[in-house]
Amino acid sequence: MVPRSKAAATRKPNLREAILCAAEELFAINGFNAVSVRDIAQAAGANPGSVTYHFKTKDGLLLEIYNLHCEPMNRRRSELLAAARRVRDLQDRLEAIVRAYVLPAFSSGSDLAGGGARFTRLRAVMSAEGNEVARKIIAQTFDDTSHAFIDAIHDSLPHVPRTDIVWRSHFLLGALYYSLVTPDRVSRLSRGEADGGDAASAIEQLVQATVAAFQAPALDQALPARRRTGASSKT
């Protein structure tokens, strides 16, 4: 008979963690709707009862995945945002605010903050899938932090309507998803001159492009100017 301590050592060190890891991987590949509790249990080397024991429902499992990654990420973003808001120069402050949002998302999965490419892929899939459960979890997890960043950017660019800043922050999120999930595209399209997997370069490129986008004229100012330019070119 195998001694109790040795038998325990032969098991997975943390079944709960294995279930979380398996669910995150499956959700990131297949979406939330297409994955069953049985699929998750099989991938984790567990039985379906273990999944419901630890997380009650599949909804509870998805919420735990978001909390696992997003609580440290949001905490880090809040710390960096507080420091950024103390920067006196408006240009430097705006760059610091955007960097405070971008930087934690590039953190490695080992420290949980951001969760790396796999969790970013899951977030993109959840957003695209339009599942009501996922929508509520995303709002619960991110809306407070998102409002804080939008308000900080608006304070730095008071002449730009808040609605324009909301749109531009929305585009930032899409760029962030794409930068983390498909870095190989940068390497390919640059013919190898840029390394899409270089996180430091990706962060700086994203920060500078986003700052320029936020500083663009407000939409209600830019459209009349374009109309005037178009009219004069026809005369």
C-alpha positions in Angstrom: 0.0 0.0 0.0 1.3 3.5 -0.9 1.8 5.7 2.2 -0.7 8.5 2.5 1.9 11.2 2.0 3.3 9.6 -1.2 -0.2 9.0 -2.6 -1.0 12.7 -2.1 2.2 13.6 -3.8 1.2 11.6 -6.9 -2.0 13.7 -7.4 -2.1 17.0 -9.1 -0.9 19.6 -6.5 -4.0 21.7 -6.8 -7.1 20.4 -8.5 -8.8 23.7 -8.2 -6.0 25.4 -10.0 -5.9 22.7 -12.7 -9.7 23.3 -13.3 -9.2 27.0 -13.6 -6.3 26.6 -16.0 -8.2 24.1 -18.2 -11.3 26.3 -18.3 -9.3 29.4 -19.2 -7.6 27.6 -22.1 -10.9 26.1 -23.4 -12.8 29.4 -23.1 -10.0 31.2 -24.9 -10.1 28.8 -27.8 -13.8 27.9 -28.1 -15.7 30.6 -26.3 -17.9 30.3 -23.2 -21.1 28.8 -24.8 -19.4 25.9 -26.6 -17.5 24.6 -23.6 -19.3 22.3 -21.1 -18.5 21.5 -17.5 -17.7 18.0 -18.7 -15.2 19.4 -21.2 -13.4 21.3 -18.5 -13.3 18.4 -16.1 -11.9 16.1 -18.8 -9.2 18.7 -19.7 -8.3 19.1 -16.0 -8.1 15.4 -15.3 -11.0 15.8 -12.8 -14.6 14.7 -12.7 -17.6 17.1 -13.3 -18.5 17.0 -9.6 -15.1 18.5 -8.7 -15.9 21.5 -11.0 -19.3 22.1 -9.4 -17.8 21.5 -5.9 -15.2 24.2 -6.3 -17.1 26.7 -8.5 -20.8 25.8 -8.3 -21.5 26.7 -11.9 -19.7 27.5 -15.2 -20.7 31.1 -14.6 -18.9 31.0 -11.2 -15.8 29.5 -12.9 -15.6 32.3 -15.5 -16.0 35.0 -12.7 -13.2 33.4 -10.8 -10.9 33.4 -13.9 -11.6 37.2 -14.3 -11.0 37.9 -10.6 -7.8 35.9 -10.6 -6.3 38.0 -13.3 -8.1 41.3 -13.1 -7.9 42.1 -9.4 -4.1 42.4 -9.4 -4.2 44.1 -12.9 -6.7 46.7 -11.8 -4.8 47.2 -8.5 -1.6 47.9 -10.4 -3.4 50.2 -12.9 -4.8 52.2 -10.0 -1.4 52.5 -8.4 0.2 53.7 -11.7 -2.8 56.0 -12.4 -2.5 57.7 -9.0 1.2 58.4 -9.8 0.4 59.6 -13.3 -2.2 62.1 -12.1 0.5 63.8 -10.1 2.6 64.6 -13.1 2.5 68.4 -13.7 3.2 68.6 -17.4 0.0 67.8 -19.3 1.8 66.0 -22.2 3.8 63.9 -19.8 0.8 63.3 -17.7 -1.3 62.0 -20.6 1.5 59.6 -21.7 1.8 58.4 -18.1 -2.0 57.8 -17.8 -2.0 55.8 -21.1 1.1 53.8 -20.0 -0.6 53.1 -16.6 -3.4 51.4 -18.5 -1.3 49.5 -21.1 1.6 48.3 -19.0 -0.1 45.9 -16.6 -1.8 44.1 -19.5 1.6 43.1 -20.8 2.6 41.5 -17.5 3.4 37.8 -17.6 0.9 35.2 -16.6 3.3 34.1 -13.8 2.4 37.0 -11.6 -1.3 36.9 -12.6 -1.6 40.6 -13.4 -2.9 40.8 -16.9 -2.6 37.0 -17.5 -0.6 37.4 -20.7 -1.8 36.5 -24.2 -4.1 33.6 -23.2 -6.3 35.7 -20.9 -6.3 38.5 -23.3 -7.5 36.1 -26.0 -10.2 34.9 -23.7 -11.3 38.5 -23.0 -11.4 39.2 -26.8 -13.5 36.0 -27.4 -15.9 36.9 -24.5 -16.4 40.4 -25.8 -17.1 39.1 -29.3 -19.4 36.3 -28.2 -21.9 38.7 -26.6 -22.8 36.2 -23.9 -24.9 38.0 -21.2 -23.1 36.3 -18.3 -19.7 37.4 -19.8 -21.0 40.9 -20.4 -22.0 41.3 -16.7 -18.7 39.9 -15.5 -16.8 42.2 -17.8 -18.8 45.2 -16.6 -18.4 44.2 -13.0 -14.7 43.7 -13.4 -13.6 46.7 -15.5 -16.1 49.5 -15.5 -14.9 51.3 -12.4 -11.3 51.2 -13.5 -12.3 52.3 -17.0 -14.3 55.3 -15.7 -11.3 56.3 -13.6 -9.0 56.3 -16.7 -11.5 58.1 -18.9 -12.0 60.8 -16.3 -8.2 61.2 -15.9 -7.7 61.6 -19.6 -10.6 64.0 -19.8 -9.0 66.1 -17.0 -5.8 66.3 -19.2 -7.8 67.1 -22.4 -10.8 69.1 -21.2 -11.4 70.5 -24.7 -12.1 67.0 -26.0 -15.7 65.8 -25.2 -15.8 62.8 -22.9 -17.8 60.8 -25.5 -14.8 61.2 -27.9 -12.5 60.0 -25.2 -14.8 57.0 -24.5 -14.6 56.1 -28.2 -10.8 56.4 -28.4 -10.3 54.4 -25.2 -12.5 51.7 -26.8 -10.2 51.6 -29.8 -7.2 51.4 -27.4 -8.7 48.3 -25.9 -9.0 46.7 -29.3 -5.4 47.6 -30.2 -4.3 46.1 -26.9 -6.1 42.8 -27.5 -4.6 42.6 -31.0 -1.1 43.5 -29.9 -1.1 40.7 -27.3 -2.9 38.0 -29.2 -1.2 38.4 -32.7 2.3 39.8 -32.3 3.5 37.7 -35.2 1.6 39.9 -37.6 3.9 42.8 -36.8 7.0 40.7 -37.4 5.6 39.4 -40.7 4.4 42.7 -42.1 7.6 44.5 -41.1 9.5 41.7 -43.0 11.3 40.9 -39.8 12.5 44.5 -39.1 10.3 44.7 -36.0 9.7 42.0 -33.4 6.0 41.8 -32.5 6.9 39.9 -29.4 9.1 42.7 -28.0 6.8 43.8 -25.2 8.7 47.0 -24.4 8.5 48.2 -28.1 4.8 47.2 -28.3 4.0 49.2 -25.2 5.8 52.3 -26.4 4.3 52.1 -29.9 0.8 51.6 -28.4 1.3 54.5 -25.9 2.5 57.0 -28.5 -0.2 56.1 -31.1 -2.9 56.3 -28.4 -1.7 59.6 -27.1 -1.8 61.0 -30.6 -5.3 59.7 -31.1 -6.6 61.2 -27.8 -5.0 64.6 -28.8 -6.7 64.6 -32.2 -9.4 67.3 -32.7 -12.8 66.6 -31.3 -15.1 65.0 -33.8 -17.4 68.0 -34.0 -14.5 70.2 -34.8 -12.7 67.8 -37.2 -15.8 67.1 -39.4 -16.5 70.8 -40.4 -12.9 71.3 -41.2 -12.8 68.3 -43.5 -16.0 69.5 -45.2 -14.5 72.9 -45.8 -11.4 71.3 -47.2 -13.4 69.1 -49.5 -15.6 71.9 -50.7 -12.6 74.1 -51.5 -10.9 71.4 -53.5 -13.9 71.1 -55.8 -13.9 74.8 -56.7 
